[in-house]
Amino acid sequence: MPKTILFVDEEEFIQKALARRFRKMRNEWDIKFASSPIEAARALANESVDVIITETVFSEHSGLDLLKAVQQKLPQIVRIILSGYSDRDVILKSVDLAHQYLAKPCDDNALQETIIRAFMMQELLNQKALKNAISQIDSLPSLPSLYMELVEELKSENASIQTAGDIIAKDLGLTTTVLKLVNSSFFGLPRHISNPAHAASLLGLDLIKAIVMTSGTFDKFKKLRFPGFSLEQLWAHAMATASFAKCIGNQCGLDKKQNDMAFMAGLLHDIGKLLIAAHLPGEFKQILKILKNNQTCASEAEFETIGTSHAAIGAYLLGLWGLPKPIVEAAAYHHDLNAAKESNELNAIVHVANAFANAGTRLCESQIQISGLDDQFLQKNGLLEQIAPWRSACVEYIE
């Protein structure tokens, strides 16, 4: 059955151009057009839509109001902005309403890839229970505004590492996180770094963007309070997994770009837990109760309660955010490597880094076996003998 895409744009020539662009996809996509938010609302009331792609500014009414209504009433629809307006206020207001923001003129391949990625996530995670869980989440969070501001600044011709540092400095918590990371033993710097711009230059922009993204997302949920659940511990686990993934990546000989991706995947792998806690609080309390009373893992408790896992929900969100496919898959399969259609190194790295982070101080006690590792998969893929040197490298980082 074809997927339905609704484009909302009052410019007739834009509609015709889009129709021409995607004529070759007509067997897979059912493309609809609306010339105004009012017309789009009528279309949404009368037929099922998978993706809505809208301009933000119209002669009458607002594209942002349309997205807000879709967010509230039809949260399962993927929301994408395709806009020719670069007003900073509009961009920042759209952050909480759209899953992705594309600027006109948009490359045909980039737009098509964005849409395909959205559908890929629905197929990759084609679980009825997941769809049920997602439909109960009234508002999937969009990328943090500080992240969007950073990305927009870095696109400009005058972008600099100083600019990135100035943006980071706007947020005390983020500044603390960045400085703490750059001053950790992992980087082995001979002196203490206290300037955000200097820290940004040492960490690199990819790592900075990963930290901004994750920190901003955690900030959205900082008021969560559940007995037996600590947001601070979840953040610490994310940072530990990211650092261990980078350590393991170094051991595997990954280049800087690949290693930064490993760090980002580790940082974001458990983001689905935040969504469950924030939007399904009753179910989350039941999950915590099962974990407290039974010898079971979080994923099993989640499947028992909501029929899906934090890994699947988190991967769905990361896919909507437009993150690279390897990061999405690492989040989706960090507990179940065998579920991936294709084996890749990043999945295994995040899987092992997560197990190492869960081990806590036991990681440093070499006689204790690390639980949570899929030894059979690692053996099959020639990685089991690498666990010991990977563990040693991570222990050295801790110490």
HELIX and SHEET records of a PDB file:
HELIX    1   1 GLU A   12  ARG A   21  1                                  10    
HELIX    2   2 ARG A   23  MET A   25  5                                   3    
HELIX    3   3 PRO A   37  ASN A   46  1                                  10    
HELIX    4   4 GLY A   63  LYS A   73  1                                  11    
HELIX    5   5 ARG A   88  SER A   94  1                                   7    
HELIX    6   6 ASP A  108  LEU A  124  1                                  17    
HELIX    7   7 LYS A  128  GLN A  136  1                                   9    
HELIX    8   8 SER A  145  LYS A  155  1                                  11    
HELIX    9   9 ILE A  161  ILE A  168  1                                   8    
HELIX   10  10 LEU A  172  VAL A  182  1                                  11    
HELIX   11  11 PRO A  196  LEU A  203  1                                   8    
HELIX   12  12 LEU A  205  LYS A  220  1                                  16    
HELIX   13  13 LEU A  231  CYS A  252  1                                  22    
HELIX   14  14 LYS A  256  LEU A  268  1                                  13    
HELIX   15  15 ILE A  271  HIS A  279  1                                   9    
HELIX   16  16 PRO A  281  ASN A  293  1                                  13    
HELIX   17  17 ALA A  298  ILE A  306  1                                   9    
HELIX   18  18 HIS A  310  LEU A  320  1                                  11    
HELIX   19  19 LYS A  325  ALA A  332  1                                   8    
HELIX   20  20 LEU A  337  ALA A  339  5                                   3    
HELIX   21  21 GLU A  345  ALA A  359  1                                  15    
HELIX   22  22 GLY A  360  CYS A  364  5                                   5    
HELIX   23  23 ASP A  375  LYS A  380  1                                   6    
HELIX   24  24 LEU A  384  GLN A  386  5                                   3    
HELIX   25  25 ILE A  387  ILE A  398  1                                  12    
SHEET    1   A 5 TRP A  29  ALA A  34  0                                        
SHEET    2   A 5 LYS A   3  VAL A   8  1                                        
SHEET    3   A 5 VAL A  51  THR A  54  1                                        
SHEET    4   A 5 VAL A  78  SER A  83  1                                        
SHEET    5   A 5 GLN A 100  ALA A 103  1                                        
END                                                                             
